[in-house]
Amino acid sequence: MIYTLYTDFPVAPTLVIPSALQAVFLWITIVLAVGVLIAGLMVSLKQRSSVPLLMVIGGFAAILLEPVVTFLGHAVHPKNGQIMLFETVGRAIPWHIALGYMGGFGIFYLLIYSKYVGGTLTAESIWKMSLVTALCFYAGEAYPVEHGLWAYYDFQPLWIWKGTAPPPWSVLNATCMLTSATLMLLSAPYLRGLAQLLLVPMAVSGAFMGHMGAGFPMYNAMNAAVPRWVIELSGVLSVCMALVLVWICTLLLTRRLPRLAASAQG
């Protein structure tokens, strides 16, 4: 049997990772990841539950999302000189990104977990957390993108200022954190003993649900022979889909769901 690769995707530029900046980011993310891991352990001990710690570990596992979305979304972590964790889907993924996932996702998870179990999670707080997270992604990517630690290439929707990530990426990143946390929080009460280990792959699955579930208009348009205005529109549609997912997660997490029977009668 002969296997062939689909080669119509835009070819990623050949880049060399800035070694000094990579080293700095690696140490920053190591400290961040260890700190969040310890925080997760402390919350687990306080709550007498393994769920918070497993959610943080799930944040690290969510790195499996990165090669898929960067391939479809035309982004790349330079392979030359990279301190690599793994490579798949034509994408080399460095350690500092994986540790950044544990740190970033872990902080989001622990914040929303604490509010959820404490009974203080409201629709307003979910929307605020999602907005602040998206803004942090947008601002936080400016320096590494500007200095070549990772790169976006080809035509990106709504990419007005090239000094940081295209805005839809920031929204999708925040959304996938929320969908991932929602999946884990809603399923955790039904998991006992070793079954709680399922929270780790659920973190990955939930991240895919958010990023791909909202980003499918953009990913399809970016990899099709369509006019540029269609790609621009796809970015708007993906942001709109992300807002829908945030709304749905808000309904689920705050339990403001009408009964189907009642809604059918109405």
C-alpha positions in Angstrom: 0.0 0.0 0.0 1.3 3.5 -0.9 0.7 6.4 1.4 1.0 10.0 0.3 1.0 13.2 2.3 -1.4 16.0 1.6 0.9 18.8 0.5 -1.4 21.7 -0.4 -1.0 23.4 2.9 1.2 26.5 2.9 4.7 25.5 3.8 5.9 26.8 7.1 8.9 29.1 6.9 12.3 27.6 7.9 13.2 29.5 11.1 15.9 29.3 13.7 14.7 29.6 17.3 16.5 32.4 19.3 18.5 30.3 21.8 18.9 32.9 24.5 15.2 33.8 24.5 14.3 30.1 24.4 16.5 29.6 27.6 14.8 32.5 29.3 11.3 31.3 28.5 12.2 27.7 29.5 13.3 28.8 33.0 10.3 31.1 33.3 7.9 28.3 32.4 9.7 25.7 34.6 9.2 28.0 37.6 5.6 28.7 36.6 4.7 25.1 36.0 6.3 23.9 39.3 4.5 26.8 41.2 1.1 25.8 39.7 1.8 22.1 40.4 2.5 22.9 44.0 -0.6 25.1 44.2 -2.7 22.3 42.7 -1.3 19.9 45.3 -2.1 22.4 48.1 -5.7 22.9 46.9 -6.1 19.1 46.6 -4.9 18.6 50.2 -7.2 21.4 51.4 -10.2 20.0 49.5 -9.2 16.4 50.2 -9.7 15.7 46.5 -7.3 14.7 43.8 -9.3 16.7 41.2 -7.4 20.0 41.4 -4.0 18.3 41.0 -5.3 16.1 38.2 -6.7 19.2 36.4 -3.2 20.9 36.5 -1.7 17.7 35.1 -4.4 17.8 32.5 -3.2 21.2 31.6 0.2 19.8 30.7 -1.4 17.0 28.7 -3.4 19.6 26.7 -0.2 20.3 24.8 -1.4 17.6 22.4 -3.7 20.3 21.0 -0.8 22.5 19.9 0.6 20.6 16.9 -2.9 20.2 15.4 -4.0 23.8 15.7 -0.7 25.2 14.7 -0.7 23.0 11.6 -4.2 23.9 10.5 -3.8 27.6 11.7 -0.4 28.2 10.0 1.7 28.8 13.1 5.1 27.2 13.9 7.6 26.9 16.6 11.1 27.0 14.9 12.6 23.5 14.9 16.2 24.5 14.3 17.9 24.9 17.7 14.7 24.0 19.6 14.7 22.1 22.9 12.1 19.7 21.7 9.5 17.7 23.7 8.0 15.9 20.7 7.1 16.2 17.0 4.0 15.3 15.2 1.7 16.6 12.4 4.8 18.3 11.0 5.2 20.4 14.1 8.0 20.3 16.6 6.8 21.3 20.1 9.3 22.7 22.5 9.4 22.2 26.3 8.7 25.8 27.1 5.4 25.6 25.4 4.3 22.4 27.1 5.3 23.8 30.5 3.5 27.1 29.6 0.4 25.0 29.0 0.7 23.5 32.5 1.2 27.0 34.0 -1.4 28.9 32.0 -4.1 26.2 31.8 -3.4 25.3 35.4 -3.9 28.8 36.8 -7.2 29.1 34.9 -8.3 25.6 36.1 -7.5 26.3 39.7 -9.3 29.7 39.7 -12.4 28.4 38.2 -12.3 25.2 40.4 -12.1 27.3 43.5 -15.0 29.5 42.5 -17.0 26.4 41.4 -16.6 24.4 44.6 -17.0 27.5 46.7 -20.3 28.4 45.1 -19.2 31.8 43.9 -18.9 31.0 40.2 -21.3 33.3 38.3 -22.0 34.1 34.7 -20.3 37.4 35.1 -17.2 35.9 36.6 -16.9 33.4 33.8 -17.2 36.0 31.1 -14.7 38.2 32.9 -12.2 35.4 33.3 -12.6 34.5 29.6 -12.1 38.1 28.5 -9.1 38.7 30.8 -7.5 35.4 29.6 -8.0 36.4 25.9 -6.4 39.8 26.6 -3.5 38.1 28.4 -2.9 35.8 25.4 -3.0 38.8 23.1 -0.6 40.9 25.1 1.6 38.0 26.3 2.4 36.8 22.8 3.7 40.2 21.6 7.3 39.8 22.8 7.9 36.2 21.7 6.2 36.7 18.3 8.1 40.0 17.7 11.4 38.2 18.5 10.8 35.0 16.7 10.2 32.5 19.5 7.2 31.3 17.5 5.6 32.6 14.3 2.3 32.9 12.4 2.5 32.9 8.7 0.5 33.0 5.5 -2.8 35.0 5.5 -4.4 35.2 8.9 -7.9 36.5 9.5 -8.2 39.9 11.3 -4.4 40.1 11.7 -4.1 43.9 11.6 -1.1 44.3 13.9 1.6 41.8 13.1 3.4 42.4 16.4 1.4 39.6 18.2 -1.0 36.8 17.5 -4.0 37.2 15.2 -6.9 38.1 17.5 -9.0 35.0 16.8 -6.2 32.9 18.2 -6.4 34.7 21.6 -10.1 34.2 21.8 -9.9 30.5 20.8 -7.1 29.9 23.4 -9.3 31.3 26.1 -12.3 29.4 25.0 -10.6 26.1 24.9 -9.4 26.6 28.5 -13.0 27.1 29.5 -14.5 24.2 27.6 -11.7 22.0 29.0 -12.4 23.1 32.6 -16.2 22.7 32.1 -15.8 19.1 30.9 -13.7 18.2 33.9 -15.8 20.0 36.5 -19.1 18.5 35.2 -17.7 15.0 35.1 -15.6 15.0 38.3 -18.6 14.2 40.6 -19.2 11.0 38.7 -15.7 9.7 38.9 -14.4 7.7 41.9 -11.1 6.3 42.7 -8.8 5.5 39.8 -11.6 6.7 37.4 -10.6 10.2 38.3 -7.5 9.8 36.2 -9.9 10.2 33.3 -9.8 13.9 34.0 -6.4 14.1 32.4 -7.5 13.0 28.9 -10.7 15.0 29.4 -8.6 18.1 29.7 -7.2 17.3 26.3 -10.6 16.5 24.8 -12.1 19.6 26.2 -9.4 21.8 24.8 -9.9 20.3 21.4 -13.7 20.9 21.8 -13.1 24.6 22.3 -10.4 25.3 19.8 -11.7 23.2 17.0 -15.3 23.6 17.9 -15.1 27.3 17.5 -12.2 27.5 15.1 -13.6 25.3 12.3 -14.7 28.2 10.1 -11.2 29.7 10.3 -9.3 26.5 9.9 -11.3 25.4 6.8 -11.2 28.8 5.1 -7.4 29.2 5.7 -6.8 25.9 4.0 -9.1 26.4 1.0 -8.8 28.2 -2.3 -11.0 31.1 -1.3 -10.8 34.9 -1.6 -9.2 36.8 1.3 -12.5 38.3 2.4 -13.8 34.8 3.1 -10.8 34.2 5.3 -11.4 37.5 7.1 -15.1 36.5 7.6 -14.1 33.1 8.9 -12.2 34.8 11.7 -15.3 36.7 12.7 -17.4 33.5 12.6 -14.9 31.7 14.7 -14.9 34.4 17.3 -18.7 34.3 17.3 -18.7 30.5 17.7 -16.3 31.0 20.6 -18.7 33.4 22.3 -21.5 30.8 21.8 -19.3 28.2 23.5 -18.6 30.5 26.4 -22.3 31.1 26.8 -23.0 27.4 26.8 -20.3 26.7 29.3 -21.7 29.5 31.5 -25.2 27.9 31.4 -23.7 24.5 32.3 -21.5 25.7 35.1 -24.1 28.0 36.7 -26.9 25.4 36.3 -29.2 27.9 34.6 -30.7 25.3 32.3 -34.4 25.1 31.5 -36.0 21.6 31.5 -36.5 20.3 28.0 -40.1 19.4 28.8 -40.8 22.9 30.1 -39.2 24.6 27.1 -41.1 22.3 24.7 -44.4 23.4 26.3 -43.4 27.1 25.9 
